[in-house]
Amino acid sequence: MEHEAIYQLYSTAKSVEVDENNNYIARDIDGNEVSIDMTAVNTKASELQAEADAKPSEDELKASAKAKLIAGEALTEEEADTIVL
């Protein structure tokens, strides 16, 4: 999630690498290093992980969609996306 956090926080970052000391290095389109605040990156990474953890799994969406179809209820867009016709 750190890579994604860096890309979201630093719009000039076009690549991210991790060096041998586990330090994240962001680079712009010209290969110049982009200064990053790892505290901000870690905070954003935690937020992104929490969002990902809160999303229902594909199996949960399918089960919910099936139950709603059987009950005649409307599906959410995410549930509808799980149905293969």
C-alpha positions in Angstrom: 0.0 0.0 0.0 3.0 2.3 0.4 3.5 2.6 -3.3 -0.1 3.5 -3.9 0.0 6.0 -1.0 3.1 7.7 -2.5 1.4 8.0 -6.0 -1.7 9.5 -4.4 0.2 11.9 -2.2 2.8 13.0 -4.7 1.5 13.6 -8.2 4.9 14.2 -9.6 6.1 10.7 -8.5 6.1 8.4 -11.6 8.1 5.5 -10.1 8.8 4.2 -6.7 11.5 1.8 -5.6 12.7 0.3 -2.3 16.4 0.3 -1.7 18.5 -2.3 0.1 17.8 -0.5 3.4 14.0 -0.7 2.9 13.8 3.1 2.1 11.3 4.2 -0.4 12.6 6.4 -3.2 10.1 8.2 -5.5 11.2 9.6 -8.8 9.6 12.0 -11.2 9.3 11.6 -15.0 12.9 12.8 -15.5 14.3 10.4 -12.9 14.8 13.0 -10.3 14.2 12.0 -6.7 10.9 13.3 -5.2 11.1 14.2 -1.5 8.5 12.2 0.4 7.3 12.3 4.0 7.2 8.7 5.2 4.9 9.7 8.1 2.3 11.0 5.7 2.9 7.9 3.4 2.4 5.5 6.3 -0.8 7.3 7.4 -2.2 7.3 3.8 -1.2 3.6 3.4 -3.1 2.8 6.6 -6.1 4.6 5.3 -6.0 2.8 2.0 -5.6 -0.6 3.8 -8.6 0.2 6.0 -10.7 1.0 2.9 -9.6 -2.2 1.2 -10.4 -4.2 4.3 -13.9 -2.7 4.5 -14.8 -3.7 1.0 -16.8 -6.9 0.7 -15.1 -9.8 -1.1 -16.2 -11.1 -4.5 -17.8 -14.1 -2.8 -19.6 -11.9 -0.3 -21.0 -9.7 -3.1 -22.1 -12.8 -5.1 -23.9 -14.2 -2.0 -25.6 -10.9 -1.3 -26.6 -10.5 -4.9 -28.1 -14.0 -5.0 -30.0 -13.4 -1.7 -31.4 -10.2 -3.1 -32.4 -11.7 -6.4 -34.3 -14.5 -4.6 -36.0 -11.9 -2.4 -36.8 -9.7 -5.3 -34.7 -6.7 -3.9 -32.6 -4.3 -5.9 -28.9 -5.0 -6.3 -26.1 -2.5 -5.7 -23.9 -1.8 -8.7 -21.1 -3.8 -7.1 -23.4 -6.8 -6.7 -24.7 -6.5 -10.3 -21.1 -6.5 -11.5 -20.6 -9.9 -10.1 -23.3 -11.5 -12.2 -22.1 -13.1 -15.4 -24.7 -13.4 -18.1 
